[in-house]
Amino acid sequence: MCLIMIMSQSLKDQSKEVKHLISAFLFVLSIGYFTGITFVDETTDQSPKGIEENYLGNENDESAMEMKFKKSEQEILNIVHTHMLSISVIFFLTGILVSKTSIHSLLMKVLMIEPFVSILLTFGGIYLLWSGIIWMKYIVMVSGIAMTLAFIGALIVIFKSMYFTN
């Protein structure tokens, strides 16, 4: 019922209770999303070299502070599979909310579609990096940044539409 209400009205026209529900959802979702970003930072140092080492290992680097091994095929498929499914749902739901705002249509399209391109590039890139296409580490890094910027942009647009639009 709530989803039907949200789909039939703009965010600014939602009841106070529905706005609070959406806000609570986005708050908890953001904690989960940014916890994941913190994990990425811890495992990759958010650098191309760190991304490469996280998936391909660094056992040949005797000066490494922490030894890492190449992920197995099962591990890499699990990472790609679970992340593509779960992050797609995150961006589908935020995309629905963005669609109920009154922002410029080009920005709306970018915030709704770009994350899915970034999901494909990030996790497809991780698989290709693991497969031996080393330069994909740069694509993974740039697309991961773009995905996060799109998430932040969607949050700003949604909250602005709910609470700061006349």
N, C-alpha and C positions, 0 to 999 in steps of 0.2 A: 504494500500500500504506500509506504513512504517513498519508494523508488518511483512509483507512478506519479506521486505528487511532485517530486523533484523534476521529473521529465516533463511535466505539463506546465511548469512555471519557471520564470527566471529565478536566479538565486536571491536577488534583492526582494522578491515577492514572497519568499518562503516565510513560514511562521517562525517565531523566535525559537520554538522547540526544535524545529527541523534544522535551523541554522546552528543551534548548539550541538545537535547530533553530528552534523557535517564537520563542525569545528573539532569535536572530540575525535572523530574518525581521522581527520587530517593530522591532528596533533600526535596521536598514537602512531599513525602511518609514518609520519616524519621522524619520530624517534627510531622506529625500525629501519627506515631508509638511511638515516645518518649514522646509525650504529653500523650498518653495512659499509658505509663509506669509511668509517673509522677502521673497520676491519681491513678494508682494502689498503688504507694507509699503513697499517701495521705490517701487512704481509708483502707490500710492494714498494714502500716508501714513495708511492705515487710518482715513480720514475720509470722510463722505458726499460732500464736495466733491471729494476726491481720486478717489473711485470714479467720480463723474460725469465728471470731466476725463479719466480714463484711457480711457473708452469713447467719450465725445462730443467730446473735445478741449477745448482752452482757447485757441484762436487769437485769440479776441476779448479776452482778458485781457492787456493790454500790460505788466502788472506781473509776469506769470508768470516764474518763474526758468527753467523748461524749457517749450518749446513742444510741445504735444501736438495731434494731429489726430484727428478722428473715425475710428474703425475702419471699414473697408469691410465690406460684407455678408459677403464671403468670410472675412475675419478673424474677425468675431464668430461666424459659424457654426462655424468651426474651433475657436475657444476653447470654445464651448458643447459641441460634439460631443465633443471629446477629453477635456475635463474631466468631463463627465457619464459617459462610458464608464469612464475610468480610476478616478475616485473611487468609482464604484459598485462596482467590483471590490475596491478597498481596503476598503470598508465591508461588502461581502459576506463577505470573508475574516475580518475582525475580528469580524463578527457571528457567524460559525460558532464562532470561539474563545470569544466571550462566552457562546454557548449551552451551552458545555461547562463553565461555572462553576456555582457553587451560590449565586449572589446572589439576592436577592428578585426574584420574577418580574416585578414592575412595573418595577424598575430595569433588568432584563434586556431587557424589551420596549422601553423607552426607548432604551437603548444600541444595540439592534439595528435599530430602525425610524426613530428620529428623524434619523439621518444622511441617509436617503434623502429625507425631507421637506426637509431643508436643502439637499440637492443640487438638488432641483427648484426650490426658492425662490431659491437663490443664482444658479444658471445660467439658469434661466427669467427671474429678475429682471434679470440682466445683459442678456439679449436684449430684455426689455421696456423697460429703461432706454435701451438703444441705439435702440429703436423710438420713443422720445419720451415714455415715461411716467417722468418725472423722479423722482417720489417713490419709485420702486422702489429707488433707491440706499440707502434706509434698510432696506428688506427684505433687500437683498443683504448689508448690513453685519451686521444682527442674525442672519441665517441662517448667514452665514459664521462668526460667533463661536460659534453653537450647534453647528455642525458640528465645529469644532475642540475645543470642550469635550466633545462626545460621543467624539471620537477619544481625547482624554486620559483620559476616564473609562473607556473600553474598555481602554486600556493598563493603567491602574491595576488594574482588576478582573481582567484576564488574568494579570498578573504576581503579584498577590496570591494568586490561585487556584493558580498553579503553585508558588509558593515559600513562601507564608506561611499556608497552610491545612493543618491537621492531617489 
